[in-house]
Amino acid sequence: MLQTAKYCSVNPPQLHIQVVWTPAHPGTTITFTSSEDCLREKAEKLRSKVVNDIIAVGSGNLDLERQLAEKVTAVGAFVVPYKDRFTFLSTLKKNLRKVPDLDYPIRVDRVNGTGYTPS
């Protein structure tokens, strides 16, 4: 069962990050608002942890999701539409090397966060 922690003020739109500590075992789901300062602060805390994958699940606002992808960085991280999160996670668990064929998973391909590419 996932634990949920909410940070910042709860104002829409929100972004959701799922931190996957190992490919088979999900970690904590953290809810962010779009507040720039808050997002940066919480992203820095996540960045200091050792994670295998970070899957960012957003509200459907692509600009905000890209902003999040730039701040929470990990090679192999993905930003996925909220509505597709379960499809994405189940596909990822079955074949960790295959990117699910969804509308727009954004893969973060460089650790500095500046390189994300629509699949």
N, CA and C of each residue as an Amber inpcrd file, in Angstrom:
protein
   357
   0.8450000  -1.1940000   0.0000000   0.0000000   0.0000000   0.0000000
   0.8830000   1.2470000   0.0000000   0.5310000   2.2040000  -0.8380000
   1.3220000   3.4270000  -0.9260000   0.9860000   4.3700000   0.2130000
   2.0000000   5.0270000   0.7180000   1.7730000   6.0860000   1.6860000
   1.6970000   7.3980000   0.9230000   0.8270000   8.2890000   1.3670000
   0.6880000   9.5710000   0.6850000   1.0650000  10.6970000   1.6320000
   1.8880000  11.6130000   1.1410000   2.2650000  12.7850000   1.9250000
   1.9420000  14.0190000   1.1050000   1.2760000  14.9950000   1.7040000
   0.9430000  16.2250000   0.9800000   1.8320000  17.3540000   1.4740000
   2.3670000  18.1030000   0.5320000   3.2190000  19.2350000   0.8600000
   2.6500000  20.4910000   0.2370000   2.9940000  21.6410000   0.7800000
   2.5720000  22.9470000   0.2670000   1.0630000  23.1130000   0.4540000
   0.5510000  24.2110000  -0.0590000  -0.8870000  24.4190000   0.0470000
  -1.5800000  23.5930000  -1.0270000  -2.7590000  23.0970000  -0.7110000
  -3.4740000  22.2430000  -1.6560000  -4.3340000  23.1170000  -2.5590000
  -3.7290000  23.6500000  -3.6100000  -4.4390000  24.4630000  -4.5990000
  -4.2270000  23.8560000  -5.9740000  -5.2770000  23.7860000  -6.8020000
  -5.0770000  23.2250000  -8.1460000  -4.2600000  24.1750000  -9.0090000
  -3.5410000  23.7170000 -10.0260000  -3.3940000  22.2950000 -10.3340000
  -2.3280000  21.6440000  -9.4590000  -2.4340000  20.3430000  -9.2650000
  -1.4570000  19.6190000  -8.4680000  -0.6710000  18.6790000  -9.3580000
   0.5210000  18.3710000  -8.9300000   1.3340000  17.3680000  -9.6070000
   1.6310000  16.2670000  -8.6060000   1.6840000  15.0520000  -9.0850000
   1.9140000  13.9110000  -8.2100000   3.1940000  13.2080000  -8.6450000
   4.0270000  12.8940000  -7.6860000   5.2620000  12.1760000  -7.9900000
   5.1990000  10.8260000  -7.2980000   5.4660000   9.7770000  -8.0230000
   5.6000000   8.4780000  -7.3840000   7.0630000   8.0980000  -7.4050000
   7.6250000   7.9200000  -6.2320000   9.0310000   7.5580000  -6.1210000
   9.1120000   6.0400000  -6.0310000   9.7650000   5.4190000  -6.9980000
   9.8820000   3.9700000  -7.0230000  11.2790000   3.6040000  -6.5420000
  11.3640000   3.0490000  -5.3650000  12.6730000   2.7850000  -4.7690000
  13.3650000   1.6040000  -5.4410000  12.6150000   0.5960000  -5.8380000
  13.1560000  -0.4930000  -6.6460000  12.1490000  -0.7270000  -7.7570000
  12.5430000  -1.3530000  -8.8580000  11.6010000  -1.5410000  -9.9600000
  10.3230000  -2.2690000  -9.5550000  10.4070000  -3.1440000  -8.5720000
   9.2270000  -3.9400000  -8.2120000   8.4590000  -3.4030000  -7.0110000
   9.0360000  -2.4690000  -6.2750000   8.4050000  -2.0230000  -5.0320000
   8.1980000  -0.5190000  -5.0360000   6.9430000  -0.0530000  -5.1830000
   6.6880000   1.3850000  -5.1880000   6.9640000   2.0100000  -3.8300000
   7.3180000   3.2680000  -3.8670000   7.5950000   3.9940000  -2.6380000
   6.4590000   4.9250000  -2.2680000   6.7850000   6.1440000  -1.9120000
   5.8050000   7.0960000  -1.4130000   5.3030000   7.9970000  -2.5300000
   4.0000000   8.2470000  -2.5490000   3.4330000   9.2090000  -3.4820000
   3.4160000  10.5700000  -2.8060000   3.9960000  11.5730000  -3.4480000
   4.0840000  12.9110000  -2.8730000   3.3140000  13.8730000  -3.7560000
   2.4620000  14.6890000  -3.1640000   1.6570000  15.6420000  -3.9150000
   2.2790000  17.0300000  -3.8310000   2.5010000  17.6510000  -4.9980000
   2.9970000  19.0190000  -5.0590000   1.9240000  19.9330000  -5.6230000
   1.9760000  21.1970000  -5.2640000   1.2240000  22.2030000  -6.0020000
   2.1530000  22.7510000  -7.0780000   1.6380000  23.6720000  -7.8720000
   2.4720000  24.2400000  -8.9290000   3.3240000  25.4030000  -8.4240000
   3.2700000  25.6760000  -7.1340000   4.0690000  26.7550000  -6.5610000
   5.5580000  26.5270000  -6.8290000   6.1870000  27.4880000  -7.4870000
   7.5840000  27.3370000  -7.9060000   8.5230000  27.0950000  -6.7260000
   8.4170000  27.9050000  -5.6740000   9.3190000  27.7580000  -4.5360000
   9.1210000  26.4240000  -3.8460000   7.8640000  26.0670000  -3.6470000
   7.5580000  24.8140000  -2.9720000   8.0440000  23.6370000  -3.8080000
   7.8010000  23.7060000  -5.1020000   8.2130000  22.6340000  -6.0030000
   9.7210000  22.4520000  -5.9590000  10.4390000  23.5550000  -5.9930000
  11.9020000  23.4860000  -5.9770000  12.3980000  22.8800000  -4.6630000
  11.8160000  23.3250000  -3.5620000  12.2470000  22.8370000  -2.2510000
  12.0380000  21.3280000  -2.1210000  10.8550000  20.8540000  -2.4970000
  10.5720000  19.4320000  -2.3490000  11.3460000  18.5980000  -3.3620000
  11.5560000  19.1660000  -4.5480000  12.3350000  18.4550000  -5.5610000
  13.7690000  18.2460000  -5.0840000  14.3200000  19.2530000  -4.4170000
  15.6840000  19.1300000  -3.9090000  15.7730000  18.0250000  -2.8620000
  14.7470000  17.9040000  -2.0250000  14.7550000  16.8440000  -1.0170000
  14.7240000  15.4740000  -1.6780000  13.9100000  15.3390000  -2.7360000
  13.8540000  14.0660000  -3.4470000  15.1620000  13.7760000  -4.1670000
  15.7630000  14.8120000  -4.7200000  16.9900000  14.6370000  -5.4890000
  18.1040000  14.0610000  -4.6140000  18.0710000  14.3640000  -3.3260000
  19.1310000  13.9000000  -2.4420000  18.9840000  12.4140000  -2.0940000
  17.8360000  11.8280000  -2.4070000  17.6320000  10.4120000  -2.1230000
  18.1490000   9.5700000  -3.2880000  18.4890000   8.3420000  -2.9990000
  18.9100000   7.4270000  -4.0540000  17.6730000   6.6900000  -4.5450000
  17.2920000   6.9450000  -5.7850000  16.1120000   6.2800000  -6.3370000
  16.4750000   5.6410000  -7.6720000  15.7940000   4.5700000  -8.0030000
  16.0130000   3.9050000  -9.2830000  15.2020000   4.5560000 -10.3840000
  13.9640000   4.8820000 -10.0930000  13.0840000   5.5120000 -11.0680000
  12.2480000   6.5400000 -10.3340000  11.9570000   7.6440000 -10.9930000
  10.9730000   8.5820000 -10.4670000   9.9090000   8.7200000 -11.5270000
   8.6850000   8.3760000 -11.1890000   7.5950000   8.5000000 -12.1400000
   6.7300000   9.6640000 -11.6890000   6.6960000  10.7070000 -12.4800000
   5.9130000  11.8870000 -12.1420000   4.5740000  11.7960000 -12.8520000
   3.5070000  11.8300000 -12.0830000   2.1780000  11.7170000 -12.6520000
   1.4730000  13.0470000 -12.4740000   1.1530000  13.7070000 -13.5550000
   0.6350000  15.0610000 -13.4780000  -0.8480000  15.1820000 -13.7330000
  -1.3060000  16.4090000 -13.7180000  -2.7310000  16.7060000 -13.8450000
  -3.1640000  16.8490000 -15.2950000  -2.2740000  16.6560000 -16.2300000
  -2.6150000  16.8210000 -17.6330000  -2.1040000  18.1320000 -18.2070000
  -1.5370000  18.9900000 -17.3550000  -0.9640000  20.2470000 -17.8230000
   0.4940000  19.9850000 -18.2000000   0.7550000  19.8650000 -19.4920000
   2.0730000  19.4510000 -19.9630000   3.1760000  20.4130000 -19.5460000
   2.8900000  21.7190000 -19.5370000   3.9110000  22.6950000 -19.1450000
   4.3410000  22.4920000 -17.7000000   3.3780000  22.2820000 -16.8090000
   3.7110000  22.0560000 -15.4040000   4.4640000  20.7480000 -15.2290000
   4.0740000  19.7370000 -15.9870000   4.7430000  18.4490000 -15.8630000
   6.1910000  18.5330000 -16.3530000   6.4180000  19.3010000 -17.4000000
   7.7930000  19.4840000 -17.8740000   8.6120000  20.2580000 -16.8480000
   7.9720000  21.2420000 -16.2190000   8.6580000  22.0030000 -15.1660000
   9.0800000  21.0530000 -14.0470000   8.1890000  20.1530000 -13.6980000
   8.4960000  19.1790000 -12.6560000   9.6220000  18.2490000 -13.1030000
   9.5580000  17.8020000 -14.3500000  10.5850000  16.8920000 -14.8620000
  11.9600000  17.5460000 -14.8530000  11.9900000  18.8680000 -15.0340000
  13.2680000  19.5760000 -15.0050000  13.8520000  19.6350000 -13.6000000
  12.9890000  19.5940000 -12.5950000  13.4590000  19.7930000 -11.2240000
  13.7220000  18.4880000 -10.4860000  12.8960000  17.5010000 -10.7210000
  13.1100000  16.2040000 -10.0900000  13.7550000  15.3300000 -11.1440000
  15.0360000  15.0810000 -10.9990000  15.7800000  14.5010000 -12.1100000
  16.3100000  13.1230000 -11.7760000  16.2080000  12.2330000 -12.7250000
  16.8070000  10.9110000 -12.6270000  16.8210000  10.3170000 -14.0190000
  17.8900000   9.6490000 -14.3610000  17.9340000   8.9860000 -15.6510000
  16.8590000   7.9110000 -15.6600000  16.0530000   7.9100000 -16.6790000
  14.9800000   6.9350000 -16.7680000  13.6890000   7.3730000 -16.1090000
  13.6360000   8.6000000 -15.6060000  12.3900000   9.0820000 -15.0080000
  11.3740000   9.3730000 -16.1010000  10.1040000   9.2810000 -15.7520000
   9.0400000   9.5250000 -16.7110000   8.0100000  10.4870000 -16.1390000
   7.4120000  11.2650000 -17.0280000   6.2350000  12.0440000 -16.6710000
   5.0870000  11.4580000 -17.4840000   4.0290000  11.0640000 -16.8050000
   2.9350000  10.3520000 -17.4490000   1.6140000  11.0360000 -17.1130000
   0.6650000  11.0870000 -18.0380000  -0.6510000  11.6380000 -17.7210000
  -1.2850000  10.8730000 -16.5610000  -1.9540000  11.5900000 -15.6810000
  -2.5590000  10.9770000 -14.5010000  -3.4900000   9.8310000 -14.8770000
  -4.2820000  10.0300000 -15.9470000  -5.2630000   9.0110000 -16.3310000
  -4.5990000   7.7190000 -16.7970000  -3.3300000   7.7850000 -17.1900000
  -2.6400000   6.6030000 -17.7070000  -1.7030000   5.9640000 -16.6930000
  -1.7470000   6.4170000 -15.4400000  -0.7200000   5.9940000 -14.5000000
  -0.7330000   4.4920000 -14.2450000  -1.9280000   3.8900000 -14.1390000
  -1.9790000   2.4670000 -13.8150000  -1.5060000   1.6170000 -14.9920000
  -1.9050000   2.0060000 -16.2050000  -1.4260000   1.3170000 -17.4060000
   0.0900000   1.4010000 -17.4810000   0.6040000   2.5890000 -17.2180000
   2.0450000   2.8100000 -17.2980000   2.7840000   1.9640000 -16.2750000
   2.3260000   1.9950000 -15.0280000   3.0160000   1.2720000 -13.9650000
   2.9650000  -0.2290000 -14.1970000   1.8190000  -0.7570000 -14.6300000
   1.7190000  -2.1970000 -14.8390000   2.5940000  -2.6370000 -16.0100000
   2.6510000  -1.8200000 -17.0570000   3.5160000  -2.1480000 -18.1950000
   4.9760000  -2.0860000 -17.7800000   5.3150000  -1.0720000 -16.9890000
   6.6930000  -0.9060000 -16.5460000   7.1360000  -2.0990000 -15.7060000
   6.2380000  -2.6070000 -14.8560000   6.5920000  -3.7440000 -14.0080000
   6.8040000  -5.0110000 -14.8350000   6.0330000  -5.1520000 -15.9190000
   6.1560000  -6.3590000 -16.7430000   7.4340000  -6.3420000 -17.5770000
   7.7930000  -5.1770000 -18.0760000   8.9710000  -5.0870000 -18.9330000
   9.6360000  -3.7380000 -18.6880000  10.6410000  -3.7190000 -17.8420000
  11.2420000  -2.4690000 -17.3940000  11.9490000  -1.7080000 -18.5100000
  12.2810000  -2.3790000 -19.6090000  12.9780000  -1.6990000 -20.6960000
  12.0270000  -1.1340000 -21.7410000  10.7500000  -1.4740000 -21.6440000
   9.7840000  -1.0280000 -22.6510000   9.0400000   0.2030000 -22.1530000
   9.0060000   1.2400000 -22.9660000   8.2250000   2.4280000 -22.6310000
   6.8040000   2.2020000 -23.1250000   5.8210000   2.2850000 -22.2450000
   4.4390000   2.0640000 -22.6790000   4.0320000   3.0330000 -23.7840000
   3.1940000   2.5760000 -24.6810000   2.7540000   3.3820000 -25.8090000
   1.5580000   4.2310000 -25.3830000   1.8390000   5.3430000 -24.7220000
   0.7850000   6.2330000 -24.2520000   0.8580000   7.5410000 -25.0260000
  -0.0230000   8.4770000 -24.6850000  -0.0830000   9.7380000 -25.4110000
   1.2350000  10.5030000 -25.3740000   1.7760000  10.7210000 -24.1890000
   3.0080000  11.5040000 -24.1320000   3.8410000  11.2010000 -22.9040000
   4.3360000   9.9870000 -22.7420000   5.2920000   9.8490000 -21.6410000
   6.5340000  10.6710000 -21.9680000   7.0140000  11.4350000 -21.0280000
   8.2200000  12.2400000 -21.2220000   9.3350000  11.5710000 -20.4320000
  10.3500000  11.1620000 -21.1170000  11.4550000  10.4950000 -20.4410000
  12.5370000  11.5170000 -20.1240000  12.9630000  11.5500000 -18.8650000
  14.0740000  12.4120000 -18.4660000  15.3510000  11.6280000 -18.7390000
  16.1200000  12.0650000 -19.7310000  17.2450000  11.2430000 -20.1590000
  18.6060000  11.7800000 -19.7370000  18.6430000  12.8690000 -18.9930000
  19.9110000  13.3640000 -18.4610000  19.6980000  13.7670000 -17.0090000
  20.7390000  13.5620000 -16.1990000  20.5610000  13.7760000 -14.7690000
  20.3470000  15.2300000 -14.4040000  20.7970000  16.1600000 -15.2390000
  20.6260000  17.5680000 -14.8920000  19.2090000  18.0580000 -15.1570000
  18.3830000  17.2180000 -15.7440000  16.9800000  17.5760000 -15.9070000
  16.6850000  18.4150000 -17.1260000  17.7170000  18.8190000 -17.8760000
  17.4390000  19.6660000 -19.0320000  17.0440000  18.8410000 -20.2410000
  17.3000000  17.5440000 -20.2000000  16.9820000  16.7230000 -21.3560000
  15.7700000  15.8580000 -21.1250000  14.6350000  16.2630000 -21.6190000
  13.4710000  15.3870000 -21.6150000  12.9400000  15.3700000 -23.0290000
  12.4700000  14.2300000 -23.4620000  12.0200000  14.1210000 -24.8410000
  10.6730000  13.4300000 -24.9000000   9.7310000  13.9830000 -25.6500000
   8.4710000  13.2620000 -25.8450000   8.7590000  11.9580000 -26.5740000
   8.1290000  10.8800000 -26.1550000   8.3420000   9.5820000 -26.8010000
   7.5140000   9.4970000 -28.0620000
